[in-house]
Amino acid sequence: MGQRAAMEKLCAIDAAIGGNDAAILRKVCGEGHTPAEAVRLVCGDYRDTVTARLREALDALLSAWERG
């Protein structure tokens, strides 16, 4: 896959993921936040369900990857 195709795929994935899911993934994968920090920053108080919320964001990424 060339650079142009890779960028087009990334843009399609980013558009398909959705606001909070994309923000959580960006904070964890790109900005160095822990999953707990990222979920709390994006969604508020998710103290007991951080793992479940992160899993939802990763599921959205996988779905977007498969569609994109």
N, CA, C and O atoms as a CHARMM CRD file, in Angstrom:
* protein
*
  272
    1    1 MET  N      0.86100  -1.17500   0.00000 PROA 1      0.00000
    2    1 MET  CA     0.00000   0.00000   0.00000 PROA 1      0.00000
    3    1 MET  C      0.90200   1.23100   0.00000 PROA 1      0.00000
    4    1 MET  O      1.82100   1.34100   0.81100 PROA 1      0.00000
    5    2 GLY  N      0.63000   2.13800  -0.90500 PROA 2      0.00000
    6    2 GLY  CA     1.40100   3.36800  -0.98600 PROA 2      0.00000
    7    2 GLY  C      0.97900   4.37400   0.06900 PROA 2      0.00000
    8    2 GLY  O     -0.03000   4.19600   0.75100 PROA 2      0.00000
    9    3 GLN  N      1.76300   5.42700   0.19200 PROA 3      0.00000
   10    3 GLN  CA     1.49000   6.44900   1.19500 PROA 3      0.00000
   11    3 GLN  C      0.14100   7.11800   0.97200 PROA 3      0.00000
   12    3 GLN  O     -0.58700   7.37600   1.93100 PROA 3      0.00000
   13    4 ARG  N     -0.19900   7.40000  -0.27300 PROA 4      0.00000
   14    4 ARG  CA    -1.47700   8.04800  -0.56000 PROA 4      0.00000
   15    4 ARG  C     -2.64200   7.15000  -0.15400 PROA 4      0.00000
   16    4 ARG  O     -3.59800   7.61300   0.46900 PROA 4      0.00000
   17    5 ALA  N     -2.56200   5.86500  -0.50800 PROA 5      0.00000
   18    5 ALA  CA    -3.62400   4.92500  -0.14800 PROA 5      0.00000
   19    5 ALA  C     -3.73100   4.77000   1.36600 PROA 5      0.00000
   20    5 ALA  O     -4.82900   4.65500   1.91100 PROA 5      0.00000
   21    6 ALA  N     -2.58100   4.76800   2.04000 PROA 6      0.00000
   22    6 ALA  CA    -2.58900   4.65800   3.50000 PROA 6      0.00000
   23    6 ALA  C     -3.26200   5.86700   4.13700 PROA 6      0.00000
   24    6 ALA  O     -4.04100   5.72100   5.08000 PROA 6      0.00000
   25    7 MET  N     -2.96500   7.06300   3.62700 PROA 7      0.00000
   26    7 MET  CA    -3.59200   8.27200   4.16400 PROA 7      0.00000
   27    7 MET  C     -5.09600   8.28300   3.89900 PROA 7      0.00000
   28    7 MET  O     -5.87400   8.70200   4.75700 PROA 7      0.00000
   29    8 GLU  N     -5.50500   7.82900   2.72700 PROA 8      0.00000
   30    8 GLU  CA    -6.93700   7.75700   2.42500 PROA 8      0.00000
   31    8 GLU  C     -7.64000   6.78100   3.35200 PROA 8      0.00000
   32    8 GLU  O     -8.75200   7.04600   3.80900 PROA 8      0.00000
   33    9 LYS  N     -6.99800   5.65300   3.63200 PROA 9      0.00000
   34    9 LYS  CA    -7.58700   4.66400   4.54300 PROA 9      0.00000
   35    9 LYS  C     -7.68700   5.24100   5.95500 PROA 9      0.00000
   36    9 LYS  O     -8.70600   5.06200   6.62200 PROA 9      0.00000
   37   10 LEU  N     -6.64300   5.92900   6.41900 PROA 10     0.00000
   38   10 LEU  CA    -6.68200   6.54300   7.74700 PROA 10     0.00000
   39   10 LEU  C     -7.79000   7.58100   7.85200 PROA 10     0.00000
   40   10 LEU  O     -8.47400   7.65600   8.87300 PROA 10     0.00000
   41   11 CYS  N     -7.97200   8.37100   6.82000 PROA 11     0.00000
   42   11 CYS  CA    -9.05000   9.37800   6.81900 PROA 11     0.00000
   43   11 CYS  C    -10.41800   8.70600   6.86200 PROA 11     0.00000
   44   11 CYS  O    -11.31200   9.15900   7.57800 PROA 11     0.00000
   45   12 ALA  N    -10.58400   7.63200   6.10200 PROA 12     0.00000
   46   12 ALA  CA   -11.85900   6.90800   6.09400 PROA 12     0.00000
   47   12 ALA  C    -12.13300   6.28500   7.45700 PROA 12     0.00000
   48   12 ALA  O    -13.26500   6.31600   7.93900 PROA 12     0.00000
   49   13 ILE  N    -11.10900   5.72600   8.07500 PROA 13     0.00000
   50   13 ILE  CA   -11.26300   5.11600   9.39900 PROA 13     0.00000
   51   13 ILE  C    -11.61100   6.18400  10.42700 PROA 13     0.00000
   52   13 ILE  O    -12.52400   5.99800  11.23200 PROA 13     0.00000
   53   14 ASP  N    -10.89500   7.29200  10.40700 PROA 14     0.00000
   54   14 ASP  CA   -11.15200   8.36800  11.36200 PROA 14     0.00000
   55   14 ASP  C    -12.57800   8.88600  11.23200 PROA 14     0.00000
   56   14 ASP  O    -13.23100   9.16400  12.23800 PROA 14     0.00000
   57   15 ALA  N    -13.06500   9.01800  10.00400 PROA 15     0.00000
   58   15 ALA  CA   -14.43500   9.49700   9.78600 PROA 15     0.00000
   59   15 ALA  C    -15.46800   8.48500  10.25800 PROA 15     0.00000
   60   15 ALA  O    -16.55500   8.86600  10.69200 PROA 15     0.00000
   61   16 ALA  N    -15.14200   7.20500  10.17900 PROA 16     0.00000
   62   16 ALA  CA   -16.09700   6.15600  10.53200 PROA 16     0.00000
   63   16 ALA  C    -16.14500   5.84900  12.02500 PROA 16     0.00000
   64   16 ALA  O    -17.13300   5.29500  12.50600 PROA 16     0.00000
   65   17 ILE  N    -15.10900   6.19400  12.75200 PROA 17     0.00000
   66   17 ILE  CA   -15.04400   5.80900  14.16900 PROA 17     0.00000
   67   17 ILE  C    -16.04100   6.57500  15.01800 PROA 17     0.00000
   68   17 ILE  O    -16.78100   5.96200  15.78800 PROA 17     0.00000
   69   18 GLY  N    -16.08300   7.87300  14.90500 PROA 18     0.00000
   70   18 GLY  CA   -16.98700   8.65000  15.74400 PROA 18     0.00000
   71   18 GLY  C    -16.22600   9.42800  16.80100 PROA 18     0.00000
   72   18 GLY  O    -15.09000   9.09600  17.13700 PROA 18     0.00000
   73   19 GLY  N    -16.84300  10.43500  17.30600 PROA 19     0.00000
   74   19 GLY  CA   -16.22200  11.41000  18.19800 PROA 19     0.00000
   75   19 GLY  C    -15.52100  10.87800  19.42300 PROA 19     0.00000
   76   19 GLY  O    -14.29700  10.96900  19.51200 PROA 19     0.00000
   77   20 ASN  N    -16.25800  10.32400  20.37600 PROA 20     0.00000
   78   20 ASN  CA   -15.65100   9.89200  21.62800 PROA 20     0.00000
   79   20 ASN  C    -14.70000   8.72800  21.42600 PROA 20     0.00000
   80   20 ASN  O    -13.63200   8.69100  22.03700 PROA 20     0.00000
   81   21 ASP  N    -15.07000   7.77200  20.57600 PROA 21     0.00000
   82   21 ASP  CA   -14.19000   6.63100  20.34000 PROA 21     0.00000
   83   21 ASP  C    -12.86400   7.10000  19.74800 PROA 21     0.00000
   84   21 ASP  O    -11.79800   6.66600  20.18600 PROA 21     0.00000
   85   22 ALA  N    -12.92800   7.97900  18.76200 PROA 22     0.00000
   86   22 ALA  CA   -11.70600   8.49800  18.14200 PROA 22     0.00000
   87   22 ALA  C    -10.86900   9.27500  19.14800 PROA 22     0.00000
   88   22 ALA  O     -9.64300   9.16000  19.15800 PROA 22     0.00000
   89   23 ALA  N    -11.51800  10.06000  19.98700 PROA 23     0.00000
   90   23 ALA  CA   -10.78800  10.85000  20.98000 PROA 23     0.00000
   91   23 ALA  C    -10.08800   9.95200  21.99200 PROA 23     0.00000
   92   23 ALA  O     -8.94200  10.21400  22.35800 PROA 23     0.00000
   93   24 ILE  N    -10.75600   8.90300  22.44900 PROA 24     0.00000
   94   24 ILE  CA   -10.14700   7.97000  23.39700 PROA 24     0.00000
   95   24 ILE  C     -8.92800   7.30300  22.76200 PROA 24     0.00000
   96   24 ILE  O     -7.85900   7.25700  23.37100 PROA 24     0.00000
   97   25 LEU  N     -9.08100   6.79100  21.55400 PROA 25     0.00000
   98   25 LEU  CA    -7.97800   6.11000  20.88400 PROA 25     0.00000
   99   25 LEU  C     -6.81900   7.05700  20.60900 PROA 25     0.00000
  100   25 LEU  O     -5.65900   6.66900  20.74500 PROA 25     0.00000
  101   26 ARG  N     -7.11500   8.28900  20.22500 PROA 26     0.00000
  102   26 ARG  CA    -6.06300   9.27000  19.95900 PROA 26     0.00000
  103   26 ARG  C     -5.28600   9.58200  21.22600 PROA 26     0.00000
  104   26 ARG  O     -4.06100   9.70000  21.19200 PROA 26     0.00000
  105   27 LYS  N     -5.99000   9.71600  22.34700 PROA 27     0.00000
  106   27 LYS  CA    -5.31800  10.02600  23.61000 PROA 27     0.00000
  107   27 LYS  C     -4.43200   8.87100  24.06600 PROA 27     0.00000
  108   27 LYS  O     -3.32300   9.09500  24.55000 PROA 27     0.00000
  109   28 VAL  N     -4.91300   7.63500  23.91500 PROA 28     0.00000
  110   28 VAL  CA    -4.13400   6.47400  24.35000 PROA 28     0.00000
  111   28 VAL  C     -2.97400   6.19400  23.38400 PROA 28     0.00000
  112   28 VAL  O     -1.83000   6.03800  23.81200 PROA 28     0.00000
  113   29 CYS  N     -3.27000   6.13100  22.10500 PROA 29     0.00000
  114   29 CYS  CA    -2.26900   5.71600  21.11500 PROA 29     0.00000
  115   29 CYS  C     -1.35900   6.84600  20.65400 PROA 29     0.00000
  116   29 CYS  O     -0.22000   6.59600  20.25800 PROA 29     0.00000
  117   30 GLY  N     -1.83700   8.07000  20.69700 PROA 30     0.00000
  118   30 GLY  CA    -1.05900   9.16400  20.14700 PROA 30     0.00000
  119   30 GLY  C     -0.51800  10.15600  21.15000 PROA 30     0.00000
  120   30 GLY  O      0.48700  10.81800  20.89100 PROA 30     0.00000
  121   31 GLU  N     -1.17200  10.26800  22.29700 PROA 31     0.00000
  122   31 GLU  CA    -0.76800  11.30300  23.25300 PROA 31     0.00000
  123   31 GLU  C     -0.17600  10.74500  24.53500 PROA 31     0.00000
  124   31 GLU  O      0.26200  11.51100  25.39400 PROA 31     0.00000
  125   32 GLY  N     -0.15300   9.41700  24.68300 PROA 32     0.00000
  126   32 GLY  CA     0.49800   8.80600  25.83400 PROA 32     0.00000
  127   32 GLY  C     -0.31500   8.73000  27.10900 PROA 32     0.00000
  128   32 GLY  O      0.24100   8.44600  28.17100 PROA 32     0.00000
  129   33 HSD  N     -1.61200   8.97300  27.03800 PROA 33     0.00000
  130   33 HSD  CA    -2.45500   8.84400  28.22700 PROA 33     0.00000
  131   33 HSD  C     -2.69200   7.36800  28.53200 PROA 33     0.00000
  132   33 HSD  O     -2.65800   6.52900  27.63200 PROA 33     0.00000
  133   34 THR  N     -2.92600   7.06000  29.77900 PROA 34     0.00000
  134   34 THR  CA    -3.35700   5.71300  30.12500 PROA 34     0.00000
  135   34 THR  C     -4.80500   5.56500  29.67900 PROA 34     0.00000
  136   34 THR  O     -5.49800   6.56600  29.49700 PROA 34     0.00000
  137   35 PRO  N     -5.27600   4.33300  29.50200 PROA 35     0.00000
  138   35 PRO  CA    -6.68900   4.16300  29.15200 PROA 35     0.00000
  139   35 PRO  C     -7.62800   4.83500  30.15800 PROA 35     0.00000
  140   35 PRO  O     -8.61100   5.46100  29.76300 PROA 35     0.00000
  141   36 ALA  N     -7.33400   4.71100  31.44100 PROA 36     0.00000
  142   36 ALA  CA    -8.19600   5.31900  32.45500 PROA 36     0.00000
  143   36 ALA  C     -8.24200   6.83700  32.30100 PROA 36     0.00000
  144   36 ALA  O     -9.31500   7.43500  32.37600 PROA 36     0.00000
  145   37 GLU  N     -7.08500   7.46300  32.08800 PROA 37     0.00000
  146   37 GLU  CA    -7.04800   8.91200  31.89200 PROA 37     0.00000
  147   37 GLU  C     -7.84300   9.31200  30.65400 PROA 37     0.00000
  148   37 GLU  O     -8.62200  10.26500  30.68400 PROA 37     0.00000
  149   38 ALA  N     -7.63900   8.58400  29.57900 PROA 38     0.00000
  150   38 ALA  CA    -8.30100   8.93000  28.31500 PROA 38     0.00000
  151   38 ALA  C     -9.81300   8.82900  28.44100 PROA 38     0.00000
  152   38 ALA  O    -10.53300   9.73200  28.01600 PROA 38     0.00000
  153   39 VAL  N    -10.29600   7.75100  29.01500 PROA 39     0.00000
  154   39 VAL  CA   -11.74200   7.56900  29.15500 PROA 39     0.00000
  155   39 VAL  C    -12.32700   8.64700  30.05500 PROA 39     0.00000
  156   39 VAL  O    -13.37900   9.20300  29.74000 PROA 39     0.00000
  157   40 ARG  N    -11.67100   8.95300  31.16200 PROA 40     0.00000
  158   40 ARG  CA   -12.18800   9.98900  32.06300 PROA 40     0.00000
  159   40 ARG  C    -12.16500  11.37000  31.42200 PROA 40     0.00000
  160   40 ARG  O    -13.09500  12.15500  31.61200 PROA 40     0.00000
  161   41 LEU  N    -11.11100  11.67700  30.66300 PROA 41     0.00000
  162   41 LEU  CA   -11.04000  12.97700  30.00300 PROA 41     0.00000
  163   41 LEU  C    -12.13100  13.14900  28.95300 PROA 41     0.00000
  164   41 LEU  O    -12.68900  14.23600  28.80000 PROA 41     0.00000
  165   42 VAL  N    -12.42800  12.08100  28.23800 PROA 42     0.00000
  166   42 VAL  CA   -13.39000  12.16100  27.14000 PROA 42     0.00000
  167   42 VAL  C    -14.82000  11.96700  27.62100 PROA 42     0.00000
  168   42 VAL  O    -15.72900  12.65400  27.15500 PROA 42     0.00000
  169   43 CYS  N    -15.02600  11.04200  28.54400 PROA 43     0.00000
  170   43 CYS  CA   -16.39100  10.64000  28.91500 PROA 43     0.00000
  171   43 CYS  C    -16.82100  11.03800  30.31700 PROA 43     0.00000
  172   43 CYS  O    -17.96900  10.80300  30.69400 PROA 43     0.00000
  173   44 GLY  N    -15.95100  11.62000  31.07600 PROA 44     0.00000
  174   44 GLY  CA   -16.31500  11.95000  32.45000 PROA 44     0.00000
  175   44 GLY  C    -15.97400  10.81200  33.38300 PROA 44     0.00000
  176   44 GLY  O    -14.95700  10.14500  33.19800 PROA 44     0.00000
  177   45 ASP  N    -16.80700  10.57800  34.38200 PROA 45     0.00000
  178   45 ASP  CA   -16.51400   9.60200  35.42800 PROA 45     0.00000
  179   45 ASP  C    -16.91400   8.19200  35.00400 PROA 45     0.00000
  180   45 ASP  O    -18.07100   7.79600  35.14300 PROA 45     0.00000
  181   46 TYR  N    -15.96400   7.45300  34.49700 PROA 46     0.00000
  182   46 TYR  CA   -16.16400   6.05200  34.11100 PROA 46     0.00000
  183   46 TYR  C    -15.25700   5.16900  34.94400 PROA 46     0.00000
  184   46 TYR  O    -14.68900   4.21100  34.42100 PROA 46     0.00000
  185   47 ARG  N    -15.10600   5.46300  36.21600 PROA 47     0.00000
  186   47 ARG  CA   -14.13200   4.80600  37.07600 PROA 47     0.00000
  187   47 ARG  C    -14.23500   3.28900  37.04500 PROA 47     0.00000
  188   47 ARG  O    -13.20500   2.61600  37.00400 PROA 47     0.00000
  189   48 ASP  N    -15.42700   2.73000  37.06300 PROA 48     0.00000
  190   48 ASP  CA   -15.59300   1.28500  37.16100 PROA 48     0.00000
  191   48 ASP  C    -15.75700   0.60300  35.81000 PROA 48     0.00000
  192   48 ASP  O    -15.82400  -0.62500  35.75300 PROA 48     0.00000
  193   49 THR  N    -15.82400   1.35700  34.72700 PROA 49     0.00000
  194   49 THR  CA   -16.08200   0.74500  33.42400 PROA 49     0.00000
  195   49 THR  C    -15.07200   1.17500  32.36000 PROA 49     0.00000
  196   49 THR  O    -15.38600   1.17200  31.17000 PROA 49     0.00000
  197   50 VAL  N    -13.86600   1.54300  32.78400 PROA 50     0.00000
  198   50 VAL  CA   -12.85100   1.99800  31.83800 PROA 50     0.00000
  199   50 VAL  C    -12.53600   0.91500  30.81300 PROA 50     0.00000
  200   50 VAL  O    -12.46000   1.19300  29.61700 PROA 50     0.00000
  201   51 THR  N    -12.35400  -0.31000  31.27500 PROA 51     0.00000
  202   51 THR  CA   -12.01300  -1.40200  30.36300 PROA 51     0.00000
  203   51 THR  C    -13.10600  -1.61600  29.33000 PROA 51     0.00000
  204   51 THR  O    -12.81600  -1.79000  28.14600 PROA 51     0.00000
  205   52 ALA  N    -14.34800  -1.60400  29.76100 PROA 52     0.00000
  206   52 ALA  CA   -15.46100  -1.79800  28.82900 PROA 52     0.00000
  207   52 ALA  C    -15.53300  -0.65400  27.81800 PROA 52     0.00000
  208   52 ALA  O    -15.78100  -0.88900  26.63500 PROA 52     0.00000
  209   53 ARG  N    -15.32000   0.57100  28.27100 PROA 53     0.00000
  210   53 ARG  CA   -15.40000   1.72700  27.35800 PROA 53     0.00000
  211   53 ARG  C    -14.25500   1.71000  26.35900 PROA 53     0.00000
  212   53 ARG  O    -14.44900   2.03700  25.18800 PROA 53     0.00000
  213   54 LEU  N    -13.06100   1.33100  26.81000 PROA 54     0.00000
  214   54 LEU  CA   -11.92700   1.22700  25.89800 PROA 54     0.00000
  215   54 LEU  C    -12.17500   0.11700  24.87800 PROA 54     0.00000
  216   54 LEU  O    -11.84600   0.26700  23.70200 PROA 54     0.00000
  217   55 ARG  N    -12.74600  -0.97600  25.32200 PROA 55     0.00000
  218   55 ARG  CA   -13.06900  -2.07900  24.40500 PROA 55     0.00000
  219   55 ARG  C    -14.06700  -1.61900  23.33700 PROA 55     0.00000
  220   55 ARG  O    -13.93800  -1.99900  22.17400 PROA 55     0.00000
  221   56 GLU  N    -15.05800  -0.80700  23.71700 PROA 56     0.00000
  222   56 GLU  CA   -16.01100  -0.26700  22.74400 PROA 56     0.00000
  223   56 GLU  C    -15.28800   0.58600  21.69700 PROA 56     0.00000
  224   56 GLU  O    -15.59000   0.50400  20.50700 PROA 56     0.00000
  225   57 ALA  N    -14.33600   1.40100  22.14400 PROA 57     0.00000
  226   57 ALA  CA   -13.58100   2.23900  21.21400 PROA 57     0.00000
  227   57 ALA  C    -12.74000   1.37500  20.27500 PROA 57     0.00000
  228   57 ALA  O    -12.64700   1.66300  19.08200 PROA 57     0.00000
  229   58 LEU  N    -12.13200   0.32400  20.80700 PROA 58     0.00000
  230   58 LEU  CA   -11.33800  -0.57700  19.96100 PROA 58     0.00000
  231   58 LEU  C    -12.22300  -1.34900  18.99100 PROA 58     0.00000
  232   58 LEU  O    -11.83100  -1.59300  17.85000 PROA 58     0.00000
  233   59 ASP  N    -13.41500  -1.73400  19.43900 PROA 59     0.00000
  234   59 ASP  CA   -14.36500  -2.39500  18.53200 PROA 59     0.00000
  235   59 ASP  C    -14.76000  -1.46600  17.38500 PROA 59     0.00000
  236   59 ASP  O    -14.88000  -1.90000  16.23900 PROA 59     0.00000
  237   60 ALA  N    -14.96100  -0.18800  17.70000 PROA 60     0.00000
  238   60 ALA  CA   -15.29300   0.79800  16.66100 PROA 60     0.00000
  239   60 ALA  C    -14.14400   0.93600  15.67000 PROA 60     0.00000
  240   60 ALA  O    -14.36600   1.06700  14.46700 PROA 60     0.00000
  241   61 LEU  N    -12.91000   0.90500  16.18400 PROA 61     0.00000
  242   61 LEU  CA   -11.73900   0.96900  15.30000 PROA 61     0.00000
  243   61 LEU  C    -11.68600  -0.23600  14.38000 PROA 61     0.00000
  244   61 LEU  O    -11.44100  -0.09400  13.18200 PROA 61     0.00000
  245   62 LEU  N    -11.91100  -1.40800  14.92400 PROA 62     0.00000
  246   62 LEU  CA   -11.88700  -2.62800  14.11400 PROA 62     0.00000
  247   62 LEU  C    -12.97900  -2.60000  13.04700 PROA 62     0.00000
  248   62 LEU  O    -12.72900  -2.95700  11.89600 PROA 62     0.00000
  249   63 SER  N    -14.16600  -2.18700  13.41500 PROA 63     0.00000
  250   63 SER  CA   -15.25700  -2.09400  12.44300 PROA 63     0.00000
  251   63 SER  C    -14.93200  -1.09900  11.34400 PROA 63     0.00000
  252   63 SER  O    -15.18000  -1.36300  10.16800 PROA 63     0.00000
  253   64 ALA  N    -14.38200   0.03700  11.72200 PROA 64     0.00000
  254   64 ALA  CA   -14.02100   1.05300  10.73400 PROA 64     0.00000
  255   64 ALA  C    -12.91100   0.54000   9.81800 PROA 64     0.00000
  256   64 ALA  O    -12.92800   0.81200   8.61800 PROA 64     0.00000
  257   65 TRP  N    -11.96400  -0.18700  10.36100 PROA 65     0.00000
  258   65 TRP  CA   -10.87100  -0.75300   9.55800 PROA 65     0.00000
  259   65 TRP  C    -11.42900  -1.72900   8.51900 PROA 65     0.00000
  260   65 TRP  O    -11.02700  -1.71600   7.35500 PROA 65     0.00000
  261   66 GLU  N    -12.35100  -2.56400   8.95800 PROA 66     0.00000
  262   66 GLU  CA   -12.93700  -3.55700   8.04300 PROA 66     0.00000
  263   66 GLU  C    -13.76600  -2.90300   6.94100 PROA 66     0.00000
  264   66 GLU  O    -13.79000  -3.39300   5.81200 PROA 66     0.00000
  265   67 ARG  N    -14.45200  -1.79100   7.26200 PROA 67     0.00000
  266   67 ARG  CA   -15.25600  -1.07500   6.26300 PROA 67     0.00000
  267   67 ARG  C    -14.39200  -0.22200   5.36100 PROA 67     0.00000
  268   67 ARG  O    -14.67500  -0.07500   4.17200 PROA 67     0.00000
  269   68 GLY  N    -13.29900   0.36100   5.94800 PROA 68     0.00000
  270   68 GLY  CA   -12.47700   1.31700   5.22400 PROA 68     0.00000
  271   68 GLY  C    -11.60300   0.65100   4.23300 PROA 68     0.00000
  272   68 GLY  O    -10.84100   1.31900   3.53400 PROA 68     0.00000
